[in-house]
Amino acid sequence: MTASVEAEPYPFGFDLTTTALLIIDMQRDFVEPGGFGETLGNDVSLLRRVIPPLREVLDAARAAGLLVIHTREGHLPDLSDCPPAKLNRGEPSLRIGDPGPKGRILIRGEYGHDIIDELRPLPDEIVIDKPGKGSFYATGLQDLLETNGITSLVVTGVTTEVCVHTTVREANDRGYECLVLSDCVGSYFPEFQDAGLHMISAQGGIFGWTAPAKHFLEALA
């Protein structure tokens, strides 16, 4: 089944059988009070705005039979996969690996590292753990997409200008067509949110397409 989404810079056409929904890093450490994002001084309510529309998209994607992929950013307990440039940046109140209200910050297996209850993966859905910003770096995502015949990605999650943007750029270089749902991605910085979305669809869709969730839902209906 083929469908088309009203999008910027022009309609996004896709086939349900070759399209996956990618949900990036909707983890407690990033979107809940007391997590890593808040310890950096960020207002997590700006990210929590994406939860209701993203939940609706997730339900619709499951009903339509789309492949659903979740990602989590985090590190091994000994931090051997966390480079010093990432570990030591800035002057946060807590660093990666430090004990926090939700367990050790951004450490795999800790409570805060896991995906929020509202978007909990089903038992048969894929969860990819990644040590970096992009979803392709040091993961099996490329092989997974190839094995499932995926050529298009509907991209959601946080944050728009960091992990979402890095993933979309990586995907674009690998030949995947990406639709970013504008109200299902979020940033701690409103100005970054707007700029990040414009950068994706600029110049005739240099990295991909953008559209609100309702347009994607209409295409699935």
Backbone as ProteinMPNN parsed JSONL, in Angstrom:
{"seq_chain_A": "MTASVEAEPYPFGFDLTTTALLIIDMQRDFVEPGGFGETLGNDVSLLRRVIPPLREVLDAARAAGLLVIHTREGHLPDLSDCPPAKLNRGEPSLRIGDPGPKGRILIRGEYGHDIIDELRPLPDEIVIDKPGKGSFYATGLQDLLETNGITSLVVTGVTTEVCVHTTVREANDRGYECLVLSDCVGSYFPEFQDAGLHMISAQGGIFGWTAPAKHFLEALA", "coords_chain_A": {"N_chain_A": [[0.837, -1.2, 0.0], [0.593, 2.137, -0.923], [1.076, 5.55, 0.081], [0.566, 9.083, 0.681], [1.893, 11.967, 2.196], [0.982, 15.179, 3.166], [3.4, 17.559, 3.127], [6.421, 19.452, 3.919], [9.239, 19.976, 1.828], [7.497, 19.31, -0.195], [4.924, 16.896, -1.097], [5.274, 13.813, 0.717], [5.858, 10.699, -0.363], [5.21, 7.282, 0.326], [5.634, 3.733, 0.956], [3.876, 1.445, 2.809], [4.955, -1.037, 3.374], [7.659, -0.748, 3.21], [8.474, 1.087, 5.03], [9.496, 2.449, 8.146], [8.759, 3.316, 11.543], [10.624, 5.406, 13.483], [11.596, 5.949, 16.72], [13.211, 8.099, 18.654], [15.152, 8.009, 21.471], [13.307, 8.483, 23.657], [13.527, 8.699, 26.576], [13.565, 8.314, 30.174], [15.64, 9.73, 31.406], [15.925, 11.924, 29.771], [13.391, 13.146, 29.385], [11.893, 13.284, 31.708], [11.214, 14.831, 34.917], [13.982, 15.226, 37.129], [15.75, 13.744, 35.677], [18.663, 13.37, 33.487], [18.539, 15.442, 31.589], [17.213, 17.516, 32.956], [19.028, 17.992, 35.019], [20.951, 19.344, 33.667], [19.95, 21.806, 33.551], [17.722, 22.218, 31.982], [14.351, 22.724, 30.735], [12.17, 20.298, 31.021], [9.552, 20.113, 30.283], [9.231, 21.092, 27.765], [10.017, 19.025, 26.134], [8.213, 17.082, 26.84], [5.902, 17.77, 25.603], [5.751, 16.461, 23.196], [4.821, 13.956, 23.683], [1.912, 13.26, 23.721], [1.051, 13.588, 20.869], [2.912, 11.848, 19.707], [2.336, 9.416, 20.899], [-0.129, 8.916, 19.716], [0.639, 8.632, 17.059], [2.294, 6.388, 17.301], [0.429, 4.404, 18.065], [-1.142, 4.352, 15.737], [0.721, 3.58, 13.818], [1.396, 1.027, 14.694], [-1.094, -0.22, 14.339], [-1.259, -0.106, 11.59], [0.67, -1.808, 10.83], [3.346, -1.075, 10.515], [6.901, -1.323, 10.761], [8.308, -0.829, 13.898], [10.751, 0.988, 15.572], [12.668, 1.614, 18.379], [15.01, 3.796, 19.988], [17.714, 4.084, 22.367], [19.848, 6.231, 24.032], [22.898, 5.669, 25.626], [25.313, 4.241, 27.945], [27.851, 1.716, 28.619], [28.28, 0.206, 31.865], [30.939, 0.557, 32.786], [31.731, 2.746, 31.394], [33.315, 2.547, 29.154], [32.645, 2.941, 26.531], [32.167, 5.606, 26.285], [33.347, 8.53, 25.167], [35.96, 10.805, 26.319], [35.476, 13.461, 25.516], [32.748, 13.659, 25.479], [32.017, 12.839, 28.027], [33.164, 14.72, 29.766], [32.257, 17.261, 29.133], [31.315, 20.689, 29.598], [29.886, 22.032, 32.686], [28.056, 20.387, 34.358], [25.615, 19.601, 36.959], [25.485, 16.921, 37.463], [27.255, 14.23, 35.999], [27.5, 11.984, 33.155], [27.089, 8.697, 34.178], [27.207, 9.293, 36.879], [25.559, 8.835, 40.084], [22.076, 9.363, 40.18], [18.676, 10.678, 40.64], [17.246, 8.747, 39.246], [18.809, 6.527, 39.076], [22.122, 5.582, 37.888], [23.317, 8.055, 35.727], [22.383, 7.959, 32.375], [23.201, 5.281, 31.969], [23.213, 2.047, 30.728], [20.606, -0.179, 31.484], [19.842, 1.062, 33.81], [17.16, 2.684, 35.602], [16.507, 5.303, 34.711], [17.569, 5.295, 32.171], [15.831, 3.935, 30.577], [12.953, 3.707, 28.359], [10.159, 5.93, 28.467], [7.073, 5.268, 30.244], [4.733, 5.915, 28.849], [5.297, 5.444, 26.193], [6.115, 2.872, 26.005], [7.87, 0.151, 24.62], [6.449, -2.589, 22.77], [6.628, -6.139, 23.454], [7.632, -7.409, 21.13], [8.801, -5.406, 19.688], [11.575, -3.559, 18.354], [14.413, -2.487, 20.11], [17.043, -0.339, 20.069], [20.17, 0.126, 21.391], [22.335, 2.806, 21.671], [25.547, 4.358, 21.656], [26.145, 6.903, 20.893], [25.164, 10.093, 19.396], [23.904, 9.785, 16.882], [21.781, 7.314, 15.323], [22.857, 5.322, 13.805], [25.554, 4.992, 14.316], [27.84, 2.706, 15.621], [25.898, 0.715, 15.991], [23.41, -1.787, 15.113], [21.605, -0.821, 13.268], [21.651, -0.221, 10.464], [21.951, -2.794, 9.226], [19.622, -3.954, 10.178], [17.575, -2.431, 8.949], [18.096, -2.995, 6.257], [17.679, -5.768, 6.204], [14.944, -5.879, 6.623], [13.961, -4.637, 4.425], [13.586, -1.868, 4.393], [13.147, 1.414, 3.224], [12.302, 3.939, 3.769], [11.935, 6.3, 6.427], [10.002, 7.295, 9.172], [10.498, 9.772, 11.321], [10.852, 10.426, 14.754], [11.032, 11.821, 18.125], [13.643, 12.818, 20.483], [16.646, 14.813, 20.963], [15.572, 17.477, 18.801], [17.614, 18.959, 17.433], [19.873, 17.544, 17.976], [20.147, 14.398, 18.515], [18.045, 13.6, 16.784], [18.534, 15.151, 14.465], [21.162, 14.318, 13.837], [20.733, 11.606, 13.273], [18.955, 11.751, 11.075], [20.57, 12.993, 9.182], [22.577, 11.069, 8.931], [21.016, 8.971, 7.931], [20.132, 10.069, 5.508], [22.544, 10.246, 4.056], [22.893, 7.567, 3.638], [20.946, 6.936, 1.873], [18.278, 6.761, 2.642], [14.892, 7.85, 2.76], [13.504, 10.393, 4.639], [10.898, 11.337, 6.782], [10.21, 13.783, 9.016], [8.33, 14.209, 11.836], [6.932, 17.083, 12.863], [5.742, 17.913, 15.306], [6.261, 15.787, 16.859], [8.833, 15.662, 17.523], [11.248, 17.155, 19.677], [12.83, 19.939, 21.38], [14.949, 21.333, 23.925], [15.284, 23.953, 23.472], [13.493, 26.427, 22.03], [14.226, 27.995, 19.788], [16.098, 26.387, 18.54], [14.545, 24.228, 17.844], [12.834, 25.274, 15.83], [14.731, 26.14, 13.901], [16.064, 23.738, 13.414], [14.099, 22.113, 12.206], [13.562, 23.601, 9.883], [16.021, 23.411, 8.603], [16.071, 20.775, 7.777], [14.127, 20.523, 5.725], [14.862, 22.474, 3.935], [16.131, 23.863, 0.827], [14.843, 22.292, -1.106], [14.386, 19.991, 0.316], [16.787, 19.009, 1.599], [17.724, 17.25, 3.558], [15.431, 15.84, 4.088], [11.896, 15.519, 4.694], [9.322, 17.447, 6.361], [6.489, 17.366, 8.528], [3.381, 17.899, 10.289], [2.057, 15.686, 12.832], [-0.652, 15.109, 12.371], [-0.996, 15.108, 9.615], [0.391, 12.864, 8.789], [-1.097, 10.907, 10.113], [-3.511, 11.181, 8.794], [-2.787, 10.189, 6.305], [-2.456, 7.523, 6.878], [-4.978, 6.736, 7.503]], "CA_chain_A": [[0.0, 0.0, 0.0], [1.312, 3.402, -0.99], [0.356, 6.686, 0.647], [1.243, 10.357, 0.513], [1.708, 12.879, 3.314], [1.178, 16.61, 2.891], [4.627, 17.852, 3.857], [7.37, 20.421, 3.372], [8.867, 21.031, 0.882], [6.465, 18.808, -1.107], [4.371, 15.674, -0.501], [6.143, 12.675, 0.996], [5.241, 9.441, -0.746], [5.841, 6.137, 0.961], [4.982, 2.439, 0.904], [3.789, 0.929, 4.18], [5.763, -2.24, 3.545], [9.086, -0.408, 3.218], [8.609, 2.249, 5.902], [9.572, 2.166, 9.583], [8.649, 4.422, 12.491], [11.798, 5.455, 14.345], [11.344, 6.765, 17.907], [14.563, 8.324, 19.147], [15.591, 8.427, 22.812], [12.258, 8.973, 24.549], [13.974, 8.069, 27.819], [13.301, 9.059, 31.41], [16.749, 10.645, 31.67], [15.801, 13.126, 28.951], [12.08, 13.802, 29.331], [11.205, 13.329, 33.0], [11.874, 15.581, 35.999], [14.982, 14.47, 37.864], [16.647, 13.058, 34.759], [19.882, 14.045, 33.056], [18.204, 16.693, 30.917], [16.896, 18.552, 33.938], [20.242, 18.34, 35.769], [21.707, 20.287, 32.839], [19.273, 23.097, 33.635], [16.711, 22.316, 30.931], [12.936, 22.616, 31.043], [11.748, 19.066, 30.36], [8.175, 20.228, 29.778], [9.311, 21.357, 26.323], [10.097, 17.732, 25.464], [7.032, 16.282, 27.153], [4.828, 18.151, 24.678], [5.681, 15.556, 22.052], [4.315, 12.636, 24.072], [0.564, 12.928, 23.228], [0.97, 13.281, 19.431], [3.734, 10.683, 19.387], [1.573, 8.233, 21.309], [-1.146, 8.695, 18.692], [1.353, 8.124, 15.886], [2.727, 5.026, 17.606], [-0.745, 3.53, 17.996], [-1.559, 4.226, 14.338], [1.752, 2.812, 13.11], [1.206, -0.375, 15.084], [-2.314, -0.715, 13.7], [-1.014, -0.211, 10.15], [1.666, -2.844, 10.597], [4.679, -0.554, 10.254], [7.99, -1.708, 11.648], [8.551, 0.202, 14.909], [12.089, 0.883, 16.146], [12.969, 2.562, 19.449], [16.427, 3.875, 20.337], [18.08, 4.618, 23.676], [21.244, 6.635, 24.149], [23.433, 5.329, 26.932], [26.659, 3.684, 27.962], [28.17, 0.568, 29.457], [28.534, 0.622, 33.253], [32.323, 1.001, 33.011], [31.92, 3.943, 30.562], [34.355, 2.309, 28.151], [32.163, 3.411, 25.227], [31.842, 7.035, 26.405], [34.602, 9.261, 24.973], [36.171, 11.914, 27.255], [34.876, 14.703, 25.014], [31.336, 13.63, 25.857], [31.902, 12.671, 29.481], [33.692, 15.861, 30.521], [31.854, 18.564, 28.586], [30.562, 21.618, 30.424], [29.946, 21.947, 34.14], [26.739, 19.987, 34.846], [25.568, 19.183, 38.359], [25.757, 15.49, 37.42], [27.806, 13.789, 34.725], [27.16, 10.632, 32.743], [27.635, 7.686, 35.086], [27.01, 9.668, 38.275], [24.27, 8.449, 40.657], [21.039, 10.386, 40.13], [17.382, 10.243, 41.169], [16.717, 7.616, 38.487], [19.918, 5.611, 38.874], [23.29, 6.199, 37.261], [22.914, 8.846, 34.566], [22.611, 7.431, 31.026], [23.864, 3.983, 31.996], [22.316, 0.988, 30.282], [20.045, -1.01, 32.539], [19.322, 1.886, 34.896], [15.761, 3.11, 35.427], [16.437, 6.517, 33.913], [17.985, 5.031, 30.792], [14.78, 3.246, 29.836], [11.934, 4.495, 27.664], [9.055, 6.326, 29.336], [5.947, 4.335, 30.262], [3.725, 6.282, 27.853], [5.714, 4.957, 24.876], [6.794, 1.604, 26.266], [7.875, -0.773, 23.478], [5.835, -3.898, 22.902], [7.658, -7.178, 23.566], [8.222, -7.78, 19.843], [9.376, -4.24, 19.017], [13.029, -3.484, 18.412], [15.027, -1.4, 20.868], [18.46, -0.242, 19.734], [20.986, 0.919, 22.305], [23.374, 3.506, 20.923], [26.428, 5.128, 22.523], [26.345, 8.243, 20.361], [23.987, 10.878, 19.045], [23.248, 9.177, 15.742], [21.254, 5.966, 15.53], [23.604, 4.358, 12.995], [26.907, 4.813, 14.824], [28.098, 1.6, 16.557], [24.668, -0.056, 16.209], [23.035, -2.662, 14.003], [20.438, -0.27, 12.577], [21.778, -0.373, 9.014], [21.643, -4.178, 8.87], [18.211, -4.19, 10.486], [16.76, -1.821, 7.9], [18.306, -3.748, 5.026], [17.04, -7.071, 6.35], [13.492, -5.695, 6.55], [13.602, -3.967, 3.175], [13.127, -0.518, 4.696], [13.753, 2.493, 2.439], [11.797, 5.222, 4.267], [11.824, 6.394, 7.877], [9.234, 8.359, 9.81], [11.406, 10.02, 12.44], [10.291, 11.14, 15.898], [11.842, 11.703, 19.327], [14.378, 13.96, 21.024], [16.187, 16.173, 20.73], [15.502, 17.778, 17.376], [18.867, 19.446, 16.835], [21.01, 16.686, 18.328], [20.031, 12.999, 18.09], [17.171, 13.505, 15.622], [19.236, 15.691, 13.303], [22.287, 13.452, 13.496], [20.196, 10.394, 12.663], [18.406, 12.068, 9.758], [21.701, 13.237, 8.284], [23.179, 9.761, 8.673], [20.099, 8.22, 7.078], [20.158, 10.685, 4.189], [23.779, 9.824, 3.388], [22.759, 6.145, 3.314], [19.926, 6.783, 0.849], [16.923, 6.633, 3.172], [14.032, 9.027, 2.718], [13.063, 10.626, 6.02], [9.854, 12.293, 7.133], [10.294, 14.156, 10.424], [7.046, 14.736, 12.303], [7.383, 18.302, 13.536], [5.259, 17.996, 16.682], [6.68, 14.56, 17.55], [10.229, 15.855, 17.89], [11.294, 18.292, 20.599], [14.105, 20.495, 21.819], [14.916, 22.178, 25.119], [15.466, 25.332, 23.016], [12.536, 26.677, 20.951], [14.872, 28.494, 18.574], [16.74, 25.248, 17.887], [13.462, 23.437, 17.267], [12.415, 25.888, 14.567], [15.837, 26.104, 12.942], [16.345, 22.354, 13.065], [13.098, 21.649, 11.247], [13.768, 24.302, 8.614], [17.232, 22.903, 7.969], [15.781, 19.476, 7.159], [13.333, 20.643, 4.494], [15.373, 23.547, 3.085], [16.79, 23.542, -0.433], [14.149, 21.198, -1.768], [14.422, 18.79, 1.15], [18.182, 18.571, 1.554], [17.852, 16.066, 4.413], [14.181, 15.102, 4.158], [10.618, 16.216, 4.713], [8.717, 17.674, 7.669], [5.033, 17.485, 8.522], [2.779, 17.62, 11.6], [1.571, 14.319, 13.001], [-1.996, 14.909, 11.833], [-0.917, 14.806, 8.182], [0.798, 11.458, 8.688], [-2.235, 10.102, 10.538], [-4.49, 11.225, 7.696], [-2.298, 9.323, 5.244], [-2.641, 6.148, 7.306], [-6.404, 6.443, 7.714]], "C_chain_A": [[0.866, 1.241, 0.0], [0.439, 4.524, -0.448], [1.186, 7.936, 0.436], [0.876, 11.272, 1.674], [1.927, 14.307, 2.844], [2.327, 17.1, 3.754], [5.377, 19.004, 3.211], [8.647, 19.687, 2.996], [7.84, 20.603, -0.163], [6.004, 17.468, -0.553], [5.39, 14.542, -0.393], [5.404, 11.403, 0.653], [5.967, 8.273, -0.11], [4.991, 4.89, 0.789], [5.012, 1.86, 2.319], [4.722, -0.253, 4.408], [7.256, -1.947, 3.612], [9.382, 0.806, 4.098], [8.628, 1.815, 7.361], [9.356, 3.452, 10.371], [9.845, 4.329, 13.431], [11.533, 6.434, 15.48], [12.662, 6.901, 18.658], [14.575, 8.809, 20.592], [14.507, 9.039, 23.702], [12.441, 8.321, 25.926], [13.69, 8.954, 29.028], [14.412, 10.073, 31.698], [16.635, 11.949, 30.889], [14.486, 13.873, 29.16], [11.33, 13.857, 30.661], [11.945, 14.217, 34.0], [12.829, 14.674, 36.773], [15.965, 13.726, 36.991], [17.834, 13.919, 34.348], [19.581, 15.392, 32.419], [17.924, 17.819, 31.884], [18.129, 18.943, 34.746], [21.133, 19.292, 34.986], [21.077, 21.676, 32.832], [18.169, 23.291, 32.616], [15.296, 22.159, 31.475], [12.38, 21.398, 30.308], [10.317, 19.134, 29.84], [8.16, 20.487, 28.279], [9.412, 20.051, 25.531], [8.838, 16.914, 25.684], [5.842, 16.633, 26.26], [4.681, 17.161, 23.524], [4.992, 14.243, 22.406], [2.905, 12.36, 23.541], [0.499, 12.687, 21.719], [1.787, 12.061, 19.046], [3.033, 9.39, 19.793], [0.519, 7.896, 20.263], [-0.514, 8.119, 17.428], [1.788, 6.677, 16.109], [1.561, 4.048, 17.513], [-1.161, 3.284, 16.551], [-0.554, 3.399, 13.538], [1.638, 1.329, 13.442], [-0.011, -0.971, 14.383], [-2.119, -0.94, 12.206], [0.038, -1.258, 9.812], [3.053, -2.344, 10.245], [5.696, -1.155, 11.229], [8.258, -0.543, 12.594], [9.914, -0.058, 15.544], [12.266, 1.982, 17.184], [14.489, 2.613, 19.632], [16.581, 4.437, 21.747], [19.557, 5.007, 23.632], [21.75, 6.295, 25.552], [24.723, 4.549, 26.811], [26.786, 2.468, 28.864], [28.503, 1.04, 30.866], [29.955, 1.101, 33.52], [32.697, 2.21, 32.166], [32.989, 3.775, 29.493], [33.941, 2.765, 26.757], [31.764, 4.883, 25.256], [33.136, 7.842, 26.285], [34.733, 10.435, 25.945], [35.518, 13.215, 26.809], [33.398, 14.799, 25.353], [31.178, 13.621, 27.369], [32.214, 13.958, 30.231], [33.203, 17.223, 30.044], [31.088, 19.388, 29.618], [30.801, 21.448, 31.91], [28.565, 21.583, 34.695], [26.789, 19.625, 36.324], [25.817, 17.691, 38.496], [26.299, 15.145, 36.036], [27.307, 12.381, 34.406], [27.862, 9.637, 33.667], [27.456, 8.01, 36.548], [25.667, 9.136, 38.792], [23.295, 9.627, 40.618], [19.739, 9.857, 40.675], [16.814, 9.009, 40.48], [17.802, 6.575, 38.212], [21.102, 6.323, 38.248], [22.891, 6.824, 35.929], [23.351, 8.192, 33.26], [23.436, 6.151, 31.002], [22.843, 2.893, 31.655], [21.884, 0.1, 31.451], [19.497, -0.228, 33.713], [17.906, 2.361, 34.571], [15.654, 4.328, 34.509], [16.806, 6.327, 32.459], [16.845, 4.487, 29.949], [13.755, 4.227, 29.267], [10.754, 4.748, 28.595], [7.862, 5.379, 29.177], [4.935, 4.63, 29.159], [4.033, 5.717, 26.465], [6.429, 3.613, 24.983], [6.739, 0.685, 25.041], [7.099, -2.05, 23.779], [6.934, -4.96, 22.924], [8.353, -7.528, 22.248], [8.812, -6.59, 19.087], [10.869, -4.119, 19.302], [13.469, -2.266, 19.211], [16.528, -1.432, 20.589], [19.16, 0.655, 20.744], [22.162, 1.508, 21.535], [24.249, 4.335, 21.879], [26.6, 6.574, 22.094], [25.049, 8.965, 20.075], [23.196, 10.222, 17.912], [22.839, 7.745, 16.005], [21.999, 4.902, 14.729], [24.98, 4.058, 13.575], [26.974, 3.7, 15.877], [26.824, 0.839, 16.945], [24.43, -0.97, 15.007], [21.882, -2.126, 13.182], [20.5, -0.469, 11.07], [21.395, -1.794, 8.574], [20.169, -4.495, 9.106], [17.304, -3.641, 9.387], [16.886, -2.6, 6.592], [17.596, -5.099, 5.079], [15.529, -6.984, 6.176], [13.042, -4.938, 5.307], [13.111, -2.544, 3.35], [13.891, 0.507, 3.862], [13.335, 3.882, 2.919], [11.654, 5.168, 5.785], [10.922, 7.556, 8.262], [9.903, 8.583, 11.158], [10.733, 10.878, 13.507], [11.288, 11.059, 17.047], [12.591, 12.969, 19.69], [15.893, 13.7, 20.963], [16.364, 16.51, 19.253], [16.86, 18.084, 16.774], [20.059, 18.55, 17.11], [20.784, 15.276, 17.769], [19.129, 12.823, 16.871], [17.915, 13.973, 14.381], [20.385, 14.792, 12.873], [21.805, 12.2, 12.782], [19.673, 10.653, 11.269], [19.533, 12.312, 8.753], [22.405, 11.925, 7.928], [22.316, 8.953, 7.698], [20.115, 8.754, 5.647], [21.398, 10.265, 3.403], [23.714, 8.362, 2.952], [21.627, 5.88, 2.33], [18.51, 6.609, 1.346], [16.172, 7.951, 3.056], [13.381, 9.189, 4.087], [11.976, 11.68, 6.097], [9.951, 12.549, 8.627], [8.966, 14.783, 10.834], [7.306, 15.882, 13.275], [6.916, 18.438, 14.975], [5.532, 16.72, 17.469], [8.185, 14.536, 17.774], [10.289, 17.107, 18.76], [12.704, 18.676, 20.977], [13.901, 21.253, 23.117], [14.959, 23.662, 24.745], [14.53, 25.607, 21.847], [13.186, 27.159, 19.659], [15.584, 27.375, 17.82], [15.699, 24.357, 17.211], [13.08, 23.981, 15.895], [13.506, 25.797, 13.509], [16.117, 24.68, 12.477], [15.373, 21.8, 12.039], [13.279, 22.307, 9.891], [14.981, 23.767, 7.874], [16.992, 21.567, 7.271], [15.118, 19.642, 5.803], [13.829, 21.722, 3.54], [15.986, 22.997, 1.8], [16.172, 22.313, -1.112], [14.159, 19.895, -1.002], [15.814, 18.197, 1.204], [18.437, 17.355, 2.431], [16.57, 15.242, 4.474], [12.977, 16.012, 4.119], [10.187, 16.462, 6.158], [7.207, 17.823, 7.505], [4.522, 17.289, 9.937], [2.204, 16.213, 11.63], [0.218, 14.105, 12.327], [-1.968, 14.569, 10.344], [-0.491, 13.354, 7.959], [-0.363, 10.549, 9.068], [-3.319, 10.066, 9.457], [-4.081, 10.28, 6.571], [-2.496, 7.848, 5.576], [-4.106, 5.743, 7.393], [-7.045, 5.745, 6.506]], "O_chain_A": [[1.768, 1.38, 0.826], [-0.788, 4.454, -0.51], [2.357, 7.866, 0.061], [-0.282, 11.349, 2.084], [2.932, 14.612, 2.203], [2.241, 17.063, 4.981], [5.034, 19.47, 2.124], [9.11, 18.848, 3.768], [7.361, 21.433, -0.935], [6.625, 16.945, 0.372], [6.234, 14.341, -1.267], [4.42, 11.062, 1.31], [7.195, 8.272, -0.017], [3.794, 4.968, 0.515], [6.069, 1.799, 2.946], [5.224, -0.445, 5.516], [8.036, -2.804, 4.027], [10.406, 1.469, 3.934], [7.875, 0.929, 7.767], [9.722, 4.538, 9.922], [10.056, 3.312, 14.091], [11.276, 7.613, 15.239], [13.165, 5.932, 19.228], [14.07, 9.89, 20.897], [14.765, 10.006, 24.419], [11.626, 7.51, 26.367], [13.589, 10.175, 28.916], [14.133, 11.167, 32.188], [17.188, 12.968, 31.301], [14.464, 15.103, 29.119], [10.24, 14.424, 30.727], [13.169, 14.339, 33.935], [12.525, 13.511, 37.038], [16.918, 13.134, 37.499], [17.987, 15.051, 34.807], [20.281, 16.373, 32.672], [18.348, 18.953, 31.663], [18.27, 20.106, 35.123], [21.976, 19.974, 35.568], [21.587, 22.602, 32.201], [17.72, 24.417, 32.404], [15.073, 21.549, 32.521], [12.145, 21.459, 29.102], [9.913, 18.294, 29.036], [7.194, 20.146, 27.597], [8.95, 19.977, 24.392], [8.437, 16.14, 24.815], [4.88, 15.869, 26.177], [3.603, 17.04, 22.942], [4.616, 13.489, 21.509], [2.699, 11.301, 22.947], [-0.057, 11.671, 21.302], [1.395, 11.314, 18.149], [3.134, 8.382, 19.093], [0.296, 6.724, 19.957], [-1.075, 7.218, 16.804], [1.666, 5.842, 15.213], [1.705, 2.97, 16.935], [-1.493, 2.16, 16.176], [-0.942, 2.608, 12.678], [1.769, 0.479, 12.561], [0.041, -2.098, 13.892], [-2.723, -1.837, 11.619], [0.269, -1.558, 8.641], [3.866, -3.108, 9.726], [5.371, -1.452, 12.378], [8.416, 0.596, 12.154], [10.201, -1.167, 15.994], [12.035, 3.155, 16.892], [15.175, 1.607, 19.454], [15.718, 5.155, 22.252], [20.407, 4.208, 23.241], [21.092, 6.604, 26.545], [25.172, 4.235, 25.708], [25.957, 2.222, 29.74], [28.965, 2.167, 31.042], [30.167, 1.955, 34.38], [33.841, 2.662, 32.205], [33.514, 4.764, 28.982], [34.795, 2.955, 25.891], [31.091, 5.357, 24.341], [33.945, 7.839, 27.213], [33.722, 11.005, 26.356], [35.054, 13.99, 27.645], [32.859, 15.896, 25.499], [30.318, 14.307, 27.921], [31.576, 14.248, 31.243], [33.698, 18.247, 30.516], [30.312, 18.85, 30.408], [31.767, 20.818, 32.341], [27.964, 22.376, 35.42], [27.86, 19.374, 36.877], [26.308, 17.238, 39.53], [25.858, 15.699, 35.029], [26.766, 11.685, 35.265], [29.067, 9.727, 33.902], [27.539, 7.117, 37.391], [24.726, 8.999, 38.01], [23.65, 10.749, 40.98], [19.678, 8.714, 41.128], [15.993, 8.299, 41.059], [17.723, 5.832, 37.234], [21.082, 7.545, 38.096], [22.215, 6.199, 35.111], [24.532, 7.906, 33.059], [24.272, 5.96, 30.119], [21.755, 2.839, 32.227], [22.696, -0.308, 32.282], [18.764, -0.78, 34.533], [17.512, 2.428, 33.406], [14.796, 4.368, 33.627], [16.399, 7.115, 31.605], [16.893, 4.573, 28.722], [13.703, 5.398, 29.641], [10.394, 3.895, 29.406], [7.667, 4.773, 28.123], [4.344, 3.71, 28.595], [3.124, 5.533, 25.655], [7.255, 3.272, 24.136], [5.662, 0.468, 24.485], [7.097, -2.532, 24.912], [8.048, -4.709, 22.464], [9.527, -7.901, 22.246], [9.277, -6.75, 17.959], [11.353, -4.528, 20.358], [12.964, -1.161, 19.014], [17.196, -2.434, 20.846], [18.779, 1.811, 20.925], [22.887, 0.797, 20.839], [23.73, 4.946, 22.813], [27.14, 7.386, 22.845], [23.97, 8.512, 20.46], [21.971, 10.117, 17.978], [23.461, 7.044, 16.803], [21.795, 3.708, 14.948], [25.52, 2.975, 13.348], [26.268, 3.738, 16.885], [26.688, 0.378, 18.078], [25.161, -0.924, 14.017], [21.235, -2.888, 12.464], [19.502, -0.849, 10.459], [20.601, -1.964, 7.649], [19.548, -5.217, 8.326], [16.372, -4.316, 8.949], [15.893, -2.832, 5.903], [16.981, -5.518, 4.099], [14.906, -7.903, 5.645], [11.858, -4.633, 5.161], [12.309, -2.058, 2.552], [15.12, 0.477, 3.797], [13.934, 4.884, 2.528], [11.301, 4.135, 6.354], [11.06, 8.662, 7.741], [9.884, 7.712, 12.028], [10.129, 11.91, 13.212], [12.272, 10.325, 16.968], [12.225, 14.063, 19.26], [16.353, 12.559, 20.92], [17.186, 15.918, 18.553], [17.222, 17.538, 15.731], [21.136, 18.757, 16.55], [21.2, 14.996, 16.644], [19.412, 11.987, 16.012], [17.929, 13.282, 13.362], [20.563, 14.532, 11.683], [22.405, 11.779, 11.793], [19.918, 9.857, 10.362], [19.448, 11.88, 7.603], [22.78, 11.701, 6.777], [22.827, 8.335, 6.764], [20.114, 7.98, 4.69], [21.306, 9.962, 2.214], [24.397, 7.962, 2.01], [21.368, 4.727, 1.985], [17.613, 6.332, 0.549], [16.744, 9.027, 3.233], [12.788, 8.254, 4.625], [12.111, 12.775, 5.55], [9.791, 11.624, 9.423], [8.532, 15.774, 10.246], [7.831, 15.678, 14.37], [7.625, 19.023, 15.794], [5.09, 16.582, 18.609], [8.745, 13.513, 18.167], [9.475, 18.016, 18.599], [13.637, 17.876, 20.911], [12.811, 21.759, 23.383], [14.706, 24.526, 25.584], [14.747, 25.07, 20.761], [12.759, 26.785, 18.567], [15.664, 27.41, 16.592], [15.944, 23.803, 16.14], [13.013, 23.235, 14.918], [13.246, 25.423, 12.366], [16.374, 24.441, 11.298], [15.775, 21.1, 11.11], [13.164, 21.646, 8.859], [14.969, 23.678, 6.646], [17.648, 21.265, 6.274], [15.498, 18.98, 4.837], [13.281, 21.876, 2.449], [16.315, 21.814, 1.708], [16.87, 21.431, -1.613], [13.969, 18.823, -1.577], [16.007, 17.022, 0.894], [19.272, 16.515, 2.096], [16.603, 14.075, 4.866], [13.025, 17.122, 3.588], [10.633, 15.766, 7.07], [6.716, 18.329, 6.496], [5.156, 16.584, 10.722], [1.905, 15.626, 10.59], [-0.032, 13.035, 11.771], [-2.822, 13.824, 9.864], [-0.972, 12.698, 7.035], [-0.591, 9.53, 8.416], [-3.96, 9.037, 9.242], [-4.933, 9.642, 5.953], [-2.68, 7.021, 4.683], [-4.437, 4.558, 7.361], [-8.236, 5.435, 6.533]]}, "name": "protein", "num_of_chains": 1, "seq": "MTASVEAEPYPFGFDLTTTALLIIDMQRDFVEPGGFGETLGNDVSLLRRVIPPLREVLDAARAAGLLVIHTREGHLPDLSDCPPAKLNRGEPSLRIGDPGPKGRILIRGEYGHDIIDELRPLPDEIVIDKPGKGSFYATGLQDLLETNGITSLVVTGVTTEVCVHTTVREANDRGYECLVLSDCVGSYFPEFQDAGLHMISAQGGIFGWTAPAKHFLEALA"}
